Amino acid sequence: MTLLEAQIKVDDWIKKYGIRYFSELTNMAILTEEVGELARIISRTYGDQSFKESDLKNNISDELADILWVLICIANQTGVDLEDAFIKNIDKKTNRDSTRHINNNKLKDNP
């Protein structure tokens, strides 16, 4: 599925099942909440915190999908073509950082 196809799929779902998009501000708050849920799982999986019983039902792939869903909602609401934006963003990073990381000794010394 392309990003454009994903944007269309989310828009179709919202129109069929969701009635309408939540406001942009509400979706921004939901996005923040979803990123927090991912952070909780990452901190317990790869960090020093232990899992609570309530954490065991969550998984990284589902949280990433929740984040993508809300991000697509925000893109749809604000008229952003995510595919085009992502291509432009990769070009920007390539032009800006094409030698920056290669020449970073901190990255060479620590795998």
C-alpha positions in Angstrom: 0.0 0.0 0.0 1.4 3.4 -0.9 1.0 6.4 1.4 -1.5 7.9 -1.0 -3.6 4.6 -0.9 -3.3 4.7 2.9 -4.6 8.3 3.0 -7.6 7.3 0.8 -8.3 4.2 2.9 -8.4 6.3 6.1 -10.5 8.9 4.5 -13.0 6.3 3.3 -13.1 4.7 6.7 -13.7 8.0 8.5 -16.6 8.8 6.1 -18.1 5.4 6.5 -17.6 4.6 10.2 -16.3 7.7 11.9 -18.9 10.2 10.7 -16.3 13.0 10.5 -12.7 13.7 11.5 -12.0 14.9 15.0 -10.7 18.4 15.0 -7.1 19.0 14.2 -6.4 19.9 17.8 -8.0 16.8 19.1 -6.1 14.6 16.6 -2.8 16.3 17.7 -3.6 15.4 21.3 -4.5 11.8 20.2 -1.2 11.6 18.3 0.7 12.8 21.4 -1.1 10.1 23.5 -0.3 7.4 21.0 3.4 8.4 20.9 3.3 8.2 24.7 1.9 4.7 24.6 4.7 3.7 22.2 7.3 5.3 24.5 6.0 3.3 27.4 6.4 0.0 25.5 9.8 0.9 24.2 11.0 2.0 27.7 9.9 -1.3 29.2 11.1 -3.5 26.3 14.5 -1.9 25.8 15.0 0.3 28.9 15.3 -0.3 32.6 11.6 -0.3 33.6 9.7 -3.5 34.1 6.3 -4.2 32.6 3.1 -3.8 34.6 0.3 -6.3 34.1 -1.6 -3.7 32.1 1.4 -3.2 29.7 1.5 -6.8 28.6 -1.5 -6.4 26.2 0.2 -3.6 24.2 2.6 -4.2 21.3 4.9 -2.0 19.3 3.4 -2.8 15.9 -0.1 -1.9 17.0 1.1 1.4 18.6 3.0 2.3 15.5 -0.1 1.6 13.4 -2.1 3.8 15.8 0.4 6.6 15.3 0.4 6.2 11.5 -3.5 6.3 11.5 -3.7 9.6 13.4 -0.8 11.1 11.4 -2.7 10.2 8.2 -5.8 11.8 9.6 -4.0 15.0 10.3 -2.4 15.0 6.8 -5.9 14.5 5.3 -7.4 17.3 7.3 -4.6 19.7 6.4 -4.3 18.8 2.8 -0.9 17.2 3.0 0.1 14.6 0.4 2.2 12.4 2.7 3.9 10.6 -0.2 5.1 13.9 -1.8 6.0 15.3 1.6 8.1 12.2 2.5 10.0 12.3 -0.8 10.8 16.0 -0.3 11.8 15.3 3.3 14.2 12.5 2.2 15.7 14.9 -0.4 16.1 17.6 2.3 17.9 15.2 4.7 20.1 13.8 1.9 21.2 17.3 0.9 21.7 18.4 4.4 23.2 15.3 6.0 24.9 13.4 3.1 28.3 13.5 4.9 27.3 14.5 8.4 26.7 11.0 9.8 29.5 9.3 7.8 32.0 11.8 9.3 30.6 11.4 12.9 33.2 9.6 14.9 30.7 9.0 17.7 28.7 6.8 15.3 31.9 4.9 14.1 33.0 4.1 17.7 29.7 3.0 19.0 27.8 0.4 17.0 
